[in-house]
Amino acid sequence: MKTLNLAKLSVLFFSLIFLVSCGGTSYNTDYLPPDPDTDVNDVFPEKIADLEREVAKMDISDENFRGVKATYGGREIIIEVVRVMDGGNANDYLENFLYAKIDALSSHSRANINGKWTGRGSDSENKLFAWQSEDWIFMIKAKKDLFPDVLENFDYISEY
């Protein structure tokens, strides 16, 4: 009887360790993506944490994708928004352009649960979160102390 209780306790202990190690903050990304005709100035906040926005077209070597990147404070905050064009495949963009950014961080994971793709990563200084919404792919990379400011100001994500 004691071994059965010890076995149950061990399973519970390791389950808790697994949940804590896989945990982290959860984000709500169930927002409609921007309308394709939306002006980029309406997609990206003008300022985040008193850092000015600089917006530039992304140089993506595949014509199936169009992207715009906003940087704040030099490179303190980077937000990328990419649209998968007709004939394109989101998985191609993820595999060829985004996975390397996620995997470059010391702690990282990617998941596709019920058709909802997300990726995350962090290192001692930065935090990254990326997700897919319909035919759009979003990525936020920011200094850890600035990440909550991005969540507060960027309309396509929030913290649970």
Steps between C-alpha positions, in 0.01 A plus 500: 500500500786739581659442159173588329477828691868568429439434131202738494700763684789461253268538200344810655843648578635447148176628347534821698863539392396450137220756526725758661781449249264521201302780653571864477263775416204425277399744232168564335550527124134454405476839333415564138808581295522837326298559188739469200430864411579632848770767512810372684484807722172359635648154561799602712477731802675833451687453829558217741653583839590847370702342216430640153388272216696445179312303234659330200399248238657160568733363237359148457654302217176311429227684307232296679546718808474872573623637827547817698723545802480762773798562724497708815801647676740375235440129551366491857164387359440336162154417369465320168170452319502275193213419268491172312392586145279284277695192400726528803520261791547621858709192581753604236546837667523343845760244391708729278491830687363480853622175657863617489409814700325291764764227513780757541377569852627277780150396613247442224196301393256475214155343494207448269194414705165467323632694203629791711875544459708680762867527576688653789851548620712689747853555613653705780396831338220441248160343469338393172147391424359419154163377380286448194157656454323400180742589218711731719808423708603724789827511692596710800855508631575738783723555799338309786418812697328656195292197398204590728491845337466337158211285624330810633537697176489253208137428403545139386607338826432522871596312814252255651 
